[in-house]
Amino acid sequence: QRLLDEPPPNAMEPGDLQGTVAAPLLDLVRVPLRDGRIAALASLPTSLPSDEARRYVEQTSGLLWLSQREAFERSHARLRNSALWTLGSGALLLAMIVYLRQRRILASLRVLAPSLLGLLGGLGMVGWIFGATNAMTWAGALLVIAMGIDYGIYVNDAWDVPALAGATERSLRLSALSTLASLGMLAFSRHPPLQAIGST
């Protein structure tokens, strides 16, 4: 009862924790702004409806609404778009290089066929097993295209030389199996980005 009758203690200031073991806790809730001011982060209780909380925050001066889900979705969208742009521009550049080397449309298509078939098959299997693709899946797709181009060049060069066909086929099979075994192991990784690349 004596403790209840005493006046409440004064509120602590951030400086009161400086130099103590609790000082690092300030970094979790205090964010320095570019203009020199300090912003304080506060988490809202999950029992509070998010729509009502957002309206209250937006209508209150000095408060800013920050949703971790929305921030993550925006970051993921930027990463996905960047990966798709890299994949598309890289594939177009590789196709141009192949055409400049082969000088024939049919020969260029033979070179590109392993990459395109591997890409479609890989993305189809990822979508079938995991239900959806992500940004790292599309980044791994560029590796599929780049490695498949090499196989396509070897196949096309041996196309018109029957004496090289047998040796080329055996070497490509061995190379494909070793590549599948090494990169395929990443599919069993517990790290999601590595798992996405290995699955592709």
PLY file of the C-alpha trace (Angstrom):
ply
format ascii 1.0
element vertex 200
property float x
property float y
property float z
element edge 199
property int vertex1
property int vertex2
end_header
0.00 0.00 0.00
2.90 2.35 0.73
4.17 1.93 -2.85
0.72 2.74 -4.22
0.50 5.90 -2.17
3.86 7.22 -3.37
3.90 9.45 -6.47
4.98 7.73 -9.70
8.65 8.11 -10.67
9.68 10.57 -13.35
9.75 9.32 -16.92
13.18 8.23 -18.14
14.99 10.18 -20.84
17.09 8.51 -23.57
20.18 10.01 -21.98
19.49 8.09 -18.79
20.35 4.83 -20.57
23.52 6.06 -22.25
26.57 4.21 -20.93
24.52 1.37 -19.49
24.00 -2.19 -20.69
20.50 -1.17 -21.81
21.82 1.50 -24.24
21.64 -0.81 -27.32
17.90 -1.12 -26.74
17.51 2.49 -27.87
18.65 1.55 -31.37
15.58 -0.68 -31.72
13.11 2.17 -31.27
15.03 5.34 -32.20
15.78 6.19 -35.84
17.89 9.30 -36.64
16.44 11.35 -39.48
18.39 13.32 -42.07
17.24 16.66 -40.67
18.66 15.86 -37.25
15.41 14.85 -35.61
14.84 11.50 -33.93
11.93 9.24 -34.84
10.55 6.73 -32.36
9.18 3.38 -33.52
6.15 1.94 -31.74
4.36 -1.33 -32.42
0.59 -1.39 -32.26
-1.20 -4.26 -30.50
-2.43 -6.97 -32.85
-5.89 -6.78 -31.27
-6.35 -3.29 -32.71
-7.98 -3.35 -36.18
-5.37 -2.26 -38.73
-7.79 -0.04 -40.68
-8.76 1.96 -37.60
-5.15 2.22 -36.46
-4.05 3.44 -39.88
-6.76 6.11 -40.01
-5.79 7.30 -36.54
-2.09 7.49 -37.40
-2.68 9.28 -40.71
-4.95 11.84 -39.05
-2.49 12.57 -36.23
0.21 15.15 -36.83
3.75 13.86 -36.34
2.87 10.19 -36.79
3.72 8.07 -39.84
2.15 4.71 -40.68
4.64 1.94 -41.53
3.45 -1.55 -42.43
6.15 -4.22 -42.52
4.04 -6.32 -44.89
3.59 -3.48 -47.36
7.28 -2.54 -47.17
8.31 -6.15 -47.80
5.89 -6.48 -50.73
7.27 -3.30 -52.33
10.86 -4.49 -51.88
10.01 -7.92 -53.28
8.25 -6.36 -56.27
11.32 -4.23 -57.05
13.59 -7.26 -56.75
11.30 -9.37 -58.97
11.09 -6.66 -61.64
14.86 -6.23 -61.56
15.37 -9.99 -61.96
12.91 -10.15 -64.87
14.63 -7.19 -66.56
18.03 -8.85 -66.10
16.69 -12.14 -67.46
15.04 -10.55 -70.49
17.93 -8.28 -71.42
20.49 -11.04 -70.81
18.57 -13.53 -72.94
18.23 -10.98 -75.75
21.94 -10.18 -75.63
22.85 -13.87 -75.71
20.53 -14.44 -78.67
22.18 -11.59 -80.58
25.66 -12.96 -79.85
24.63 -16.43 -80.99
23.18 -15.08 -84.22
26.32 -13.05 -84.93
28.36 -16.23 -84.48
26.14 -18.61 -86.46
24.97 -16.21 -89.16
21.95 -18.45 -89.80
18.53 -18.40 -88.16
18.12 -22.20 -88.12
21.56 -22.73 -86.61
20.86 -20.04 -84.02
17.61 -21.75 -83.05
19.45 -25.06 -82.62
21.90 -23.34 -80.29
19.13 -21.65 -78.29
16.88 -24.71 -78.10
18.57 -26.41 -75.08
18.42 -23.19 -73.08
14.79 -22.48 -73.89
13.68 -26.06 -73.25
15.64 -26.18 -69.99
14.20 -22.85 -68.90
10.60 -23.86 -69.61
11.10 -27.24 -67.96
12.78 -25.76 -64.90
10.19 -23.06 -64.33
7.40 -25.56 -64.92
8.80 -27.93 -62.29
9.28 -25.08 -59.80
5.70 -23.92 -60.32
4.40 -27.48 -60.03
6.34 -28.36 -56.86
6.37 -25.03 -55.00
3.25 -23.46 -56.48
4.89 -20.18 -57.51
8.16 -18.63 -58.59
10.05 -15.81 -56.92
12.78 -13.33 -57.75
15.62 -15.77 -57.01
13.98 -18.32 -59.30
14.18 -15.88 -62.19
17.76 -15.03 -61.28
18.60 -18.73 -61.45
16.84 -18.92 -64.81
19.53 -16.68 -66.27
22.12 -19.28 -65.22
20.10 -21.95 -67.02
20.12 -19.89 -70.21
23.83 -19.08 -69.98
24.89 -22.70 -69.42
22.45 -24.05 -72.00
23.98 -21.81 -74.66
27.28 -23.69 -74.33
25.57 -27.04 -74.80
23.71 -25.68 -77.81
26.92 -24.49 -79.45
28.57 -27.91 -79.01
25.53 -29.69 -80.45
25.28 -27.36 -83.42
29.01 -27.58 -84.22
28.84 -31.38 -84.24
25.58 -31.39 -86.24
27.29 -31.46 -89.63
30.29 -33.54 -88.54
29.16 -37.14 -87.90
32.61 -38.11 -86.63
32.23 -35.71 -83.71
28.63 -36.57 -82.87
29.37 -39.56 -80.60
32.10 -37.91 -78.57
30.09 -34.71 -78.28
27.02 -36.57 -77.07
28.94 -38.47 -74.40
30.74 -35.37 -73.16
27.50 -33.36 -73.02
25.75 -36.08 -71.05
28.60 -36.24 -68.53
28.74 -32.44 -68.26
24.97 -32.17 -67.84
24.94 -34.82 -65.11
27.77 -33.16 -63.20
26.09 -29.75 -63.48
22.76 -31.20 -62.36
24.39 -32.93 -59.40
26.32 -29.86 -58.24
23.66 -27.18 -58.67
20.84 -29.59 -57.87
22.21 -30.01 -54.36
21.26 -26.39 -53.71
17.61 -27.43 -53.95
18.02 -29.18 -50.58
19.46 -26.08 -48.92
17.67 -24.61 -45.93
18.47 -21.12 -47.21
15.45 -20.08 -49.37
17.40 -18.09 -52.03
19.85 -20.96 -52.59
16.96 -23.41 -52.64
15.20 -21.35 -55.32
18.32 -21.28 -57.53
18.90 -25.01 -57.10
15.27 -25.83 -57.86
15.44 -23.88 -61.10
0 1
1 2
2 3
3 4
4 5
5 6
6 7
7 8
8 9
9 10
10 11
11 12
12 13
13 14
14 15
15 16
16 17
17 18
18 19
19 20
20 21
21 22
22 23
23 24
24 25
25 26
26 27
27 28
28 29
29 30
30 31
31 32
32 33
33 34
34 35
35 36
36 37
37 38
38 39
39 40
40 41
41 42
42 43
43 44
44 45
45 46
46 47
47 48
48 49
49 50
50 51
51 52
52 53
53 54
54 55
55 56
56 57
57 58
58 59
59 60
60 61
61 62
62 63
63 64
64 65
65 66
66 67
67 68
68 69
69 70
70 71
71 72
72 73
73 74
74 75
75 76
76 77
77 78
78 79
79 80
80 81
81 82
82 83
83 84
84 85
85 86
86 87
87 88
88 89
89 90
90 91
91 92
92 93
93 94
94 95
95 96
96 97
97 98
98 99
99 100
100 101
101 102
102 103
103 104
104 105
105 106
106 107
107 108
108 109
109 110
110 111
111 112
112 113
113 114
114 115
115 116
116 117
117 118
118 119
119 120
120 121
121 122
122 123
123 124
124 125
125 126
126 127
127 128
128 129
129 130
130 131
131 132
132 133
133 134
134 135
135 136
136 137
137 138
138 139
139 140
140 141
141 142
142 143
143 144
144 145
145 146
146 147
147 148
148 149
149 150
150 151
151 152
152 153
153 154
154 155
155 156
156 157
157 158
158 159
159 160
160 161
161 162
162 163
163 164
164 165
165 166
166 167
167 168
168 169
169 170
170 171
171 172
172 173
173 174
174 175
175 176
176 177
177 178
178 179
179 180
180 181
181 182
182 183
183 184
184 185
185 186
186 187
187 188
188 189
189 190
190 191
191 192
192 193
193 194
194 195
195 196
196 197
197 198
198 199
